[in-house]
Amino acid sequence: MSGDVVNLRMARKRRDRSIKEADAERNRFEHGRSKAERELARARNDKATREHAASRRDPGDSGS
């Protein structure tokens, strides 16, 4: 019943590195786009929002 010996200091460092890498990946995704790409995404989102709002029906309108 002998288990593997674990160096807790190294395990903590490994865990912290993986957390930092995940944060860095998230930041690269969020902030790694050019200004033109951000503006294009914003314009597409605004257009989709306008089209969605234009296709809504008012609750007081009757279809008949």
Backbone atoms as SQL, in Angstrom:
CREATE TABLE atoms (id INTEGER PRIMARY KEY, chain TEXT, resi INTEGER, resn TEXT, atom TEXT, x REAL, y REAL, z REAL);
INSERT INTO atoms VALUES
  (1, 'A', 1, 'MET', 'N', 0.808, -1.189, 0.000),
  (2, 'A', 1, 'MET', 'CA', 0.000, 0.000, 0.000),
  (3, 'A', 1, 'MET', 'C', 0.853, 1.256, 0.000),
  (4, 'A', 2, 'SER', 'N', 1.848, 1.307, -0.792),
  (5, 'A', 2, 'SER', 'CA', 2.660, 2.516, -0.845),
  (6, 'A', 2, 'SER', 'C', 2.183, 3.366, -2.019),
  (7, 'A', 3, 'GLY', 'N', 1.986, 4.639, -1.738),
  (8, 'A', 3, 'GLY', 'CA', 1.548, 5.558, -2.777),
  (9, 'A', 3, 'GLY', 'C', 2.714, 6.352, -3.307),
  (10, 'A', 4, 'ASP', 'N', 2.441, 7.144, -4.293),
  (11, 'A', 4, 'ASP', 'CA', 3.480, 7.987, -4.865),
  (12, 'A', 4, 'ASP', 'C', 3.751, 9.160, -3.936),
  (13, 'A', 5, 'VAL', 'N', 4.976, 9.538, -3.818),
  (14, 'A', 5, 'VAL', 'CA', 5.365, 10.688, -3.014),
  (15, 'A', 5, 'VAL', 'C', 5.134, 11.939, -3.857),
  (16, 'A', 6, 'VAL', 'N', 4.443, 12.907, -3.260),
  (17, 'A', 6, 'VAL', 'CA', 4.106, 14.130, -3.986),
  (18, 'A', 6, 'VAL', 'C', 4.778, 15.307, -3.301),
  (19, 'A', 7, 'ASN', 'N', 5.518, 16.069, -4.049),
  (20, 'A', 7, 'ASN', 'CA', 6.121, 17.283, -3.534),
  (21, 'A', 7, 'ASN', 'C', 5.057, 18.374, -3.623),
  (22, 'A', 8, 'LEU', 'N', 4.550, 18.800, -2.470),
  (23, 'A', 8, 'LEU', 'CA', 3.442, 19.756, -2.447),
  (24, 'A', 8, 'LEU', 'C', 3.809, 21.107, -3.040),
  (25, 'A', 9, 'ARG', 'N', 5.041, 21.532, -2.848),
  (26, 'A', 9, 'ARG', 'CA', 5.474, 22.809, -3.410),
  (27, 'A', 9, 'ARG', 'C', 5.397, 22.769, -4.936),
  (28, 'A', 10, 'MET', 'N', 5.880, 21.686, -5.519),
  (29, 'A', 10, 'MET', 'CA', 5.842, 21.559, -6.983),
  (30, 'A', 10, 'MET', 'C', 4.415, 21.401, -7.481),
  (31, 'A', 11, 'ALA', 'N', 3.583, 20.697, -6.726),
  (32, 'A', 11, 'ALA', 'CA', 2.192, 20.523, -7.124),
  (33, 'A', 11, 'ALA', 'C', 1.468, 21.869, -7.115),
  (34, 'A', 12, 'ARG', 'N', 1.732, 22.681, -6.085),
  (35, 'A', 12, 'ARG', 'CA', 1.118, 24.009, -6.020),
  (36, 'A', 12, 'ARG', 'C', 1.579, 24.879, -7.185),
  (37, 'A', 13, 'LYS', 'N', 2.856, 24.846, -7.475),
  (38, 'A', 13, 'LYS', 'CA', 3.373, 25.644, -8.589),
  (39, 'A', 13, 'LYS', 'C', 2.757, 25.197, -9.910),
  (40, 'A', 14, 'ARG', 'N', 2.610, 23.897, -10.103),
  (41, 'A', 14, 'ARG', 'CA', 2.008, 23.361, -11.322),
  (42, 'A', 14, 'ARG', 'C', 0.554, 23.830, -11.442),
  (43, 'A', 15, 'ARG', 'N', -0.166, 23.774, -10.322),
  (44, 'A', 15, 'ARG', 'CA', -1.566, 24.213, -10.318),
  (45, 'A', 15, 'ARG', 'C', -1.655, 25.706, -10.640),
  (46, 'A', 16, 'ASP', 'N', -0.801, 26.517, -10.002),
  (47, 'A', 16, 'ASP', 'CA', -0.819, 27.960, -10.236),
  (48, 'A', 16, 'ASP', 'C', -0.477, 28.298, -11.682),
  (49, 'A', 17, 'ARG', 'N', 0.481, 27.569, -12.256),
  (50, 'A', 17, 'ARG', 'CA', 0.829, 27.800, -13.661),
  (51, 'A', 17, 'ARG', 'C', -0.346, 27.512, -14.581),
  (52, 'A', 18, 'SER', 'N', -1.067, 26.430, -14.311),
  (53, 'A', 18, 'SER', 'CA', -2.195, 26.090, -15.180),
  (54, 'A', 18, 'SER', 'C', -3.313, 27.120, -15.051),
  (55, 'A', 19, 'ILE', 'N', -3.523, 27.658, -13.851),
  (56, 'A', 19, 'ILE', 'CA', -4.533, 28.701, -13.659),
  (57, 'A', 19, 'ILE', 'C', -4.127, 29.965, -14.414),
  (58, 'A', 20, 'LYS', 'N', -2.847, 30.347, -14.296),
  (59, 'A', 20, 'LYS', 'CA', -2.372, 31.541, -15.000),
  (60, 'A', 20, 'LYS', 'C', -2.469, 31.365, -16.515),
  (61, 'A', 21, 'GLU', 'N', -2.175, 30.173, -16.997),
  (62, 'A', 21, 'GLU', 'CA', -2.264, 29.917, -18.439),
  (63, 'A', 21, 'GLU', 'C', -3.709, 30.019, -18.916),
  (64, 'A', 22, 'ALA', 'N', -4.652, 29.526, -18.122),
  (65, 'A', 22, 'ALA', 'CA', -6.066, 29.625, -18.494),
  (66, 'A', 22, 'ALA', 'C', -6.502, 31.086, -18.536),
  (67, 'A', 23, 'ASP', 'N', -6.060, 31.879, -17.564),
  (68, 'A', 23, 'ASP', 'CA', -6.378, 33.309, -17.567),
  (69, 'A', 23, 'ASP', 'C', -5.761, 34.011, -18.771),
  (70, 'A', 24, 'ALA', 'N', -4.530, 33.658, -19.093),
  (71, 'A', 24, 'ALA', 'CA', -3.867, 34.267, -20.241),
  (72, 'A', 24, 'ALA', 'C', -4.590, 33.912, -21.540),
  (73, 'A', 25, 'GLU', 'N', -5.037, 32.678, -21.650),
  (74, 'A', 25, 'GLU', 'CA', -5.783, 32.263, -22.852),
  (75, 'A', 25, 'GLU', 'C', -7.075, 33.057, -22.980),
  (76, 'A', 26, 'ARG', 'N', -7.768, 33.232, -21.869),
  (77, 'A', 26, 'ARG', 'CA', -9.010, 34.006, -21.879),
  (78, 'A', 26, 'ARG', 'C', -8.738, 35.452, -22.290),
  (79, 'A', 27, 'ASN', 'N', -7.673, 36.045, -21.763),
  (80, 'A', 27, 'ASN', 'CA', -7.332, 37.420, -22.113),
  (81, 'A', 27, 'ASN', 'C', -6.913, 37.545, -23.568),
  (82, 'A', 28, 'ARG', 'N', -6.185, 36.561, -24.072),
  (83, 'A', 28, 'ARG', 'CA', -5.812, 36.597, -25.491),
  (84, 'A', 28, 'ARG', 'C', -7.057, 36.570, -26.360),
  (85, 'A', 29, 'PHE', 'N', -8.043, 35.782, -25.965),
  (86, 'A', 29, 'PHE', 'CA', -9.269, 35.702, -26.752),
  (87, 'A', 29, 'PHE', 'C', -10.039, 37.015, -26.685),
  (88, 'A', 30, 'GLU', 'N', -10.150, 37.595, -25.486),
  (89, 'A', 30, 'GLU', 'CA', -10.951, 38.807, -25.318),
  (90, 'A', 30, 'GLU', 'C', -10.262, 40.044, -25.888),
  (91, 'A', 31, 'HIS', 'N', -8.965, 40.162, -25.708),
  (92, 'A', 31, 'HIS', 'CA', -8.272, 41.395, -26.049),
  (93, 'A', 31, 'HIS', 'C', -7.348, 41.264, -27.249),
  (94, 'A', 32, 'GLY', 'N', -7.288, 40.120, -27.855),
  (95, 'A', 32, 'GLY', 'CA', -6.330, 39.893, -28.926),
  (96, 'A', 32, 'GLY', 'C', -6.854, 40.177, -30.312),
  (97, 'A', 33, 'ARG', 'N', -7.963, 40.901, -30.407),
  (98, 'A', 33, 'ARG', 'CA', -8.507, 41.197, -31.732),
  (99, 'A', 33, 'ARG', 'C', -8.122, 42.602, -32.157),
  (100, 'A', 34, 'SER', 'N', -8.012, 42.806, -33.452),
  (101, 'A', 34, 'SER', 'CA', -7.675, 44.133, -33.956),
  (102, 'A', 34, 'SER', 'C', -8.902, 45.040, -33.855),
  (103, 'A', 35, 'LYS', 'N', -8.679, 46.315, -34.017),
  (104, 'A', 35, 'LYS', 'CA', -9.766, 47.281, -33.924),
  (105, 'A', 35, 'LYS', 'C', -10.814, 47.021, -35.013),
  (106, 'A', 36, 'ALA', 'N', -10.367, 46.683, -36.199),
  (107, 'A', 36, 'ALA', 'CA', -11.292, 46.413, -37.300),
  (108, 'A', 36, 'ALA', 'C', -12.161, 45.191, -36.991),
  (109, 'A', 37, 'GLU', 'N', -11.556, 44.159, -36.408),
  (110, 'A', 37, 'GLU', 'CA', -12.334, 42.967, -36.052),
  (111, 'A', 37, 'GLU', 'C', -13.361, 43.279, -34.970),
  (112, 'A', 38, 'ARG', 'N', -12.974, 44.094, -33.977),
  (113, 'A', 38, 'ARG', 'CA', -13.923, 44.467, -32.922),
  (114, 'A', 38, 'ARG', 'C', -15.071, 45.282, -33.489),
  (115, 'A', 39, 'GLU', 'N', -14.772, 46.235, -34.376),
  (116, 'A', 39, 'GLU', 'CA', -15.820, 47.070, -34.963),
  (117, 'A', 39, 'GLU', 'C', -16.747, 46.246, -35.849),
  (118, 'A', 40, 'LEU', 'N', -16.194, 45.292, -36.587),
  (119, 'A', 40, 'LEU', 'CA', -17.018, 44.431, -37.428),
  (120, 'A', 40, 'LEU', 'C', -17.950, 43.579, -36.565),
  (121, 'A', 41, 'ALA', 'N', -17.444, 43.020, -35.496),
  (122, 'A', 41, 'ALA', 'CA', -18.273, 42.216, -34.605),
  (123, 'A', 41, 'ALA', 'C', -19.357, 43.073, -33.966),
  (124, 'A', 42, 'ARG', 'N', -19.004, 44.281, -33.570),
  (125, 'A', 42, 'ARG', 'CA', -19.991, 45.182, -32.970),
  (126, 'A', 42, 'ARG', 'C', -21.074, 45.543, -33.981),
  (127, 'A', 43, 'ALA', 'N', -20.685, 45.830, -35.235),
  (128, 'A', 43, 'ALA', 'CA', -21.658, 46.184, -36.272),
  (129, 'A', 43, 'ALA', 'C', -22.589, 45.008, -36.561),
  (130, 'A', 44, 'ARG', 'N', -22.041, 43.798, -36.630),
  (131, 'A', 44, 'ARG', 'CA', -22.885, 42.625, -36.866),
  (132, 'A', 44, 'ARG', 'C', -23.863, 42.413, -35.720),
  (133, 'A', 45, 'ASN', 'N', -23.392, 42.604, -34.497),
  (134, 'A', 45, 'ASN', 'CA', -24.252, 42.437, -33.341),
  (135, 'A', 45, 'ASN', 'C', -25.363, 43.489, -33.330),
  (136, 'A', 46, 'ASP', 'N', -25.022, 44.735, -33.647),
  (137, 'A', 46, 'ASP', 'CA', -26.029, 45.797, -33.701),
  (138, 'A', 46, 'ASP', 'C', -27.074, 45.514, -34.770),
  (139, 'A', 47, 'LYS', 'N', -26.637, 45.033, -35.929),
  (140, 'A', 47, 'LYS', 'CA', -27.570, 44.725, -37.013),
  (141, 'A', 47, 'LYS', 'C', -28.511, 43.595, -36.606),
  (142, 'A', 48, 'ALA', 'N', -27.969, 42.557, -35.975),
  (143, 'A', 48, 'ALA', 'CA', -28.807, 41.442, -35.530),
  (144, 'A', 48, 'ALA', 'C', -29.820, 41.914, -34.488),
  (145, 'A', 49, 'THR', 'N', -29.403, 42.805, -33.603),
  (146, 'A', 49, 'THR', 'CA', -30.308, 43.344, -32.585),
  (147, 'A', 49, 'THR', 'C', -31.416, 44.162, -33.233),
  (148, 'A', 50, 'ARG', 'N', -31.068, 44.999, -34.211),
  (149, 'A', 50, 'ARG', 'CA', -32.086, 45.800, -34.911),
  (150, 'A', 50, 'ARG', 'C', -33.083, 44.903, -35.648),
  (151, 'A', 51, 'GLU', 'N', -32.573, 43.879, -36.351),
  (152, 'A', 51, 'GLU', 'CA', -33.464, 42.976, -37.087),
  (153, 'A', 51, 'GLU', 'C', -34.379, 42.212, -36.138),
  (154, 'A', 52, 'HIS', 'N', -33.852, 41.812, -35.009),
  (155, 'A', 52, 'HIS', 'CA', -34.662, 41.090, -34.025),
  (156, 'A', 52, 'HIS', 'C', -35.760, 42.006, -33.476),
  (157, 'A', 53, 'ALA', 'N', -35.400, 43.246, -33.169),
  (158, 'A', 53, 'ALA', 'CA', -36.381, 44.190, -32.631),
  (159, 'A', 53, 'ALA', 'C', -37.433, 44.539, -33.685),
  (160, 'A', 54, 'ALA', 'N', -37.045, 44.592, -34.953),
  (161, 'A', 54, 'ALA', 'CA', -37.982, 44.946, -36.018),
  (162, 'A', 54, 'ALA', 'C', -38.996, 43.837, -36.264),
  (163, 'A', 55, 'SER', 'N', -38.657, 42.614, -35.950),
  (164, 'A', 55, 'SER', 'CA', -39.575, 41.512, -36.228),
  (165, 'A', 55, 'SER', 'C', -40.499, 41.202, -35.060),
  (166, 'A', 56, 'ARG', 'N', -40.386, 41.952, -33.974),
  (167, 'A', 56, 'ARG', 'CA', -41.247, 41.714, -32.808),
  (168, 'A', 56, 'ARG', 'C', -42.641, 42.257, -33.061),
  (169, 'A', 57, 'ARG', 'N', -43.609, 41.612, -32.465),
  (170, 'A', 57, 'ARG', 'CA', -44.980, 42.091, -32.551),
  (171, 'A', 57, 'ARG', 'C', -45.356, 42.761, -31.248),
  (172, 'A', 58, 'ASP', 'N', -46.162, 43.799, -31.338),
  (173, 'A', 58, 'ASP', 'CA', -46.654, 44.458, -30.134),
  (174, 'A', 58, 'ASP', 'C', -47.800, 43.651, -29.562),
  (175, 'A', 59, 'PRO', 'N', -47.916, 43.534, -28.248),
  (176, 'A', 59, 'PRO', 'CA', -48.980, 42.736, -27.649),
  (177, 'A', 59, 'PRO', 'C', -50.364, 43.309, -27.931),
  (178, 'A', 60, 'GLY', 'N', -50.495, 44.643, -28.201),
  (179, 'A', 60, 'GLY', 'CA', -51.789, 45.252, -28.459),
  (180, 'A', 60, 'GLY', 'C', -52.265, 45.065, -29.898),
  (181, 'A', 61, 'ASP', 'N', -51.362, 44.692, -30.803),
  (182, 'A', 61, 'ASP', 'CA', -51.750, 44.496, -32.202),
  (183, 'A', 61, 'ASP', 'C', -52.505, 43.193, -32.355),
  (184, 'A', 62, 'SER', 'N', -53.543, 43.222, -33.163),
  (185, 'A', 62, 'SER', 'CA', -54.255, 41.984, -33.467),
  (186, 'A', 62, 'SER', 'C', -53.982, 41.608, -34.907),
  (187, 'A', 63, 'GLY', 'N', -53.824, 40.334, -35.134),
  (188, 'A', 63, 'GLY', 'CA', -53.508, 39.845, -36.477),
  (189, 'A', 63, 'GLY', 'C', -54.711, 39.822, -37.399),
  (190, 'A', 64, 'SER', 'N', -55.920, 39.975, -36.872),
  (191, 'A', 64, 'SER', 'CA', -57.126, 39.909, -37.678),
  (192, 'A', 64, 'SER', 'C', -57.564, 41.223, -38.201);
